[in-house]
Amino acid sequence: MRPMEPSRNEVEIKLRVVSAHDAVGRIEKLGAVLERPRELEDNLVYDLPSRALRDARQLLRLRRKGPATTLTFKSKAPGEHRHKVYVEHETRVEDGDELHRILTALGYSPWSRNQKYRSIYCLEGLEITVDETPIGCYVELEGEPDAIDRVADRLGYAPADYVRATYHELHEADAAERGVAAGDMVFAGNETLEGPSSS
């Protein structure tokens, strides 16, 4: 496992978009530069049987993206914010399968899984992602609050349009609206895959 990077405040918002094609067109029109092309992300979120992390608004996640696996721990920053603000610790992992076994040996187990196809752009110091998910397409803006507001405005969005919910929360709301059980947020054909090597 590589050394843990210093903790940082992750400041971001989501914006609902009609389609990835529309989002990419708008972003590129602003002059954004493609940093990483479209790639599948497969995320497992862990917790203890007591729901200790969920109840504390914390997240422990293994993310597989191509050959890379990343371990992330987030905790919600105190106070009210216009944007979604978390304190984040993150490190690359050499062996995701082995870390999965370590986490389960410590009593953690996956309670949620979600997937997305993500493209990453850069503009004005922001990381801009286009996320294609099983529940629709979103753009995420992450970086300094003023830059987020400025770029969101250039894309035609106001603060009232900002989505601060997690993808899991959005998935649960979508399932409740349709009157079905939420389950995992995965693409058709991937429902039976499990573990950090599932991508």
C-alpha positions as CSV (number, residue, x, y, z in Angstrom):
1,M,0.0,0.0,0.0
2,R,1.4,3.4,-0.9
3,P,1.7,6.1,1.8
4,M,-1.6,7.8,2.7
5,E,-1.9,11.3,1.2
6,P,-2.6,14.2,3.6
7,S,-6.2,14.6,4.5
8,R,-8.0,17.3,2.5
9,N,-11.4,18.9,2.2
10,E,-13.3,17.5,-0.8
11,V,-15.7,20.2,-2.0
12,E,-18.0,19.2,-4.8
13,I,-21.5,19.4,-6.3
14,K,-23.4,17.3,-8.8
15,L,-25.5,18.7,-11.6
16,R,-28.1,16.6,-13.4
17,V,-27.6,16.5,-17.2
18,V,-29.7,15.2,-20.0
19,S,-27.0,12.9,-21.4
20,A,-23.2,12.4,-21.4
21,H,-23.1,13.6,-25.0
22,D,-24.8,16.9,-24.1
23,A,-22.6,17.3,-21.0
24,V,-19.4,16.7,-22.9
25,G,-20.4,19.2,-25.6
26,R,-21.1,21.9,-23.0
27,I,-17.9,21.2,-21.0
28,E,-15.6,21.2,-24.1
29,K,-17.2,24.4,-25.3
30,L,-15.9,26.0,-22.1
31,G,-12.4,24.9,-23.0
32,A,-12.1,22.0,-20.5
33,V,-9.3,19.5,-21.2
34,L,-9.8,15.8,-21.1
35,E,-7.6,14.3,-18.4
36,R,-8.9,10.7,-18.3
37,P,-11.1,9.1,-21.0
38,R,-14.3,7.2,-20.2
39,E,-13.7,4.3,-17.9
40,L,-15.8,2.0,-15.7
41,E,-15.6,2.5,-11.9
42,D,-16.7,-0.2,-9.5
43,N,-17.2,0.8,-5.9
44,L,-17.7,-1.3,-2.7
45,V,-18.7,0.6,0.4
46,Y,-18.0,-1.1,3.8
47,D,-19.5,-0.8,7.2
48,L,-19.7,-2.7,10.5
49,P,-22.8,-4.6,11.5
50,S,-23.6,-1.8,13.9
51,R,-23.8,0.7,11.0
52,A,-21.3,2.8,12.9
53,L,-19.9,4.5,9.7
54,R,-23.3,5.3,8.2
55,D,-24.6,6.7,11.4
56,A,-21.6,8.9,11.7
57,R,-21.9,10.1,8.1
58,Q,-18.6,8.4,7.2
59,L,-17.7,6.3,4.2
60,L,-15.1,3.6,3.7
61,R,-14.8,2.6,0.1
62,L,-12.7,0.4,-2.2
63,R,-12.8,1.7,-5.8
64,R,-11.6,-0.4,-8.7
65,K,-10.9,1.6,-11.9
66,G,-9.1,-0.4,-14.6
67,P,-6.0,-2.0,-13.0
68,A,-6.0,0.5,-10.1
69,T,-7.7,0.1,-6.7
70,T,-8.0,3.0,-4.2
71,L,-9.1,3.0,-0.6
72,T,-10.9,6.1,0.6
73,F,-12.2,7.2,3.9
74,K,-14.5,10.3,4.1
75,S,-16.2,12.0,7.0
76,K,-18.8,14.8,6.6
77,A,-17.4,18.2,7.4
78,P,-19.2,20.0,10.3
79,G,-21.6,22.8,9.6
80,E,-23.9,23.8,6.7
81,H,-22.4,24.2,3.3
82,R,-23.8,25.2,-0.1
83,H,-21.6,22.5,-1.6
84,K,-21.0,18.9,-0.4
85,V,-17.9,19.0,1.9
86,Y,-16.1,16.0,3.2
87,V,-12.7,15.5,4.9
88,E,-11.1,12.8,2.7
89,H,-8.2,10.4,3.2
90,E,-7.2,8.3,0.2
91,T,-4.4,6.0,-0.9
92,R,-3.7,3.6,-3.8
93,V,-3.7,-0.1,-3.0
94,E,-1.4,-2.7,-4.5
95,D,-3.7,-5.7,-3.9
96,G,-7.4,-4.9,-3.6
97,D,-8.4,-8.5,-3.0
98,E,-6.1,-8.8,0.0
99,L,-7.3,-5.5,1.4
100,H,-10.9,-6.8,1.0
101,R,-9.9,-9.9,3.1
102,I,-8.3,-7.7,5.7
103,L,-11.4,-5.5,6.0
104,T,-13.7,-8.4,6.4
105,A,-11.4,-10.0,9.0
106,L,-11.7,-6.8,11.0
107,G,-15.5,-7.1,10.9
108,Y,-16.3,-4.8,8.0
109,S,-18.4,-6.0,5.1
110,P,-19.7,-4.5,1.8
111,W,-23.2,-3.1,2.3
112,S,-23.4,-1.1,-1.0
113,R,-22.1,-1.3,-4.5
114,N,-22.3,1.2,-7.2
115,Q,-20.9,1.6,-10.7
116,K,-20.4,4.4,-13.1
117,Y,-18.7,5.2,-16.4
118,R,-16.6,8.3,-15.6
119,S,-14.7,10.8,-17.9
120,I,-12.5,13.4,-16.2
121,Y,-11.9,16.9,-17.4
122,C,-9.9,19.9,-16.0
123,L,-10.9,23.5,-16.2
124,E,-10.0,26.5,-14.0
125,G,-8.4,24.3,-11.4
126,L,-11.6,22.1,-11.1
127,E,-11.9,18.4,-11.7
128,I,-15.0,18.0,-13.8
129,T,-16.4,14.5,-14.2
130,V,-19.1,13.2,-16.5
131,D,-20.7,10.3,-14.7
132,E,-22.9,7.9,-16.6
133,T,-24.8,5.8,-13.9
134,P,-27.6,3.3,-13.9
135,I,-29.9,6.1,-12.6
136,G,-28.9,8.8,-15.1
137,C,-26.1,11.1,-16.0
138,Y,-24.5,13.7,-13.8
139,V,-21.6,16.2,-13.9
140,E,-19.5,16.6,-10.8
141,L,-17.5,19.8,-10.1
142,E,-14.8,19.4,-7.5
143,G,-12.4,22.1,-6.3
144,E,-12.5,25.6,-4.8
145,P,-16.0,26.8,-4.0
146,D,-15.8,30.0,-6.0
147,A,-14.6,28.1,-9.1
148,I,-17.4,25.6,-8.7
149,D,-20.0,28.4,-8.6
150,R,-18.4,30.2,-11.6
151,V,-18.2,27.1,-13.8
152,A,-21.7,25.9,-12.8
153,D,-23.0,29.3,-13.8
154,R,-21.2,29.1,-17.2
155,L,-22.8,25.7,-17.7
156,G,-26.2,27.3,-17.1
157,Y,-26.8,26.1,-13.5
158,A,-27.7,28.1,-10.3
159,P,-27.0,27.1,-6.7
160,A,-30.6,25.9,-6.4
161,D,-29.7,23.2,-9.0
162,Y,-26.8,21.9,-6.9
163,V,-27.2,18.2,-5.9
164,R,-25.3,17.4,-2.7
165,A,-26.7,13.9,-2.2
166,T,-24.4,10.8,-2.7
167,Y,-25.0,8.4,-5.5
168,H,-26.3,5.9,-3.0
169,E,-28.8,8.4,-1.7
170,L,-29.9,9.3,-5.2
171,H,-30.3,5.6,-6.0
172,E,-32.4,5.0,-2.9
173,A,-34.6,8.0,-3.8
174,D,-35.0,6.7,-7.4
175,A,-35.9,3.2,-6.2
176,A,-38.5,4.6,-3.7
177,E,-40.1,6.7,-6.4
178,R,-40.4,3.6,-8.6
179,G,-41.7,1.5,-5.6
180,V,-38.9,-1.1,-5.8
181,A,-36.0,-2.2,-3.5
182,A,-32.9,-0.2,-4.1
183,G,-30.3,-3.0,-4.1
184,D,-26.9,-2.2,-5.7
185,M,-26.5,0.5,-8.3
186,V,-24.9,-1.6,-11.1
187,F,-25.3,-1.9,-14.8
188,A,-27.4,-4.8,-16.3
189,G,-25.3,-7.9,-16.5
190,N,-23.1,-7.1,-13.5
191,E,-25.5,-7.9,-10.8
192,T,-23.9,-11.2,-9.7
193,L,-20.3,-10.0,-9.6
194,E,-18.9,-9.5,-6.1
195,G,-15.7,-8.3,-4.4
196,P,-13.1,-5.7,-5.3
197,S,-12.0,-7.5,-8.5
198,S,-15.5,-7.3,-10.0
199,S,-14.7,-4.8,-12.6
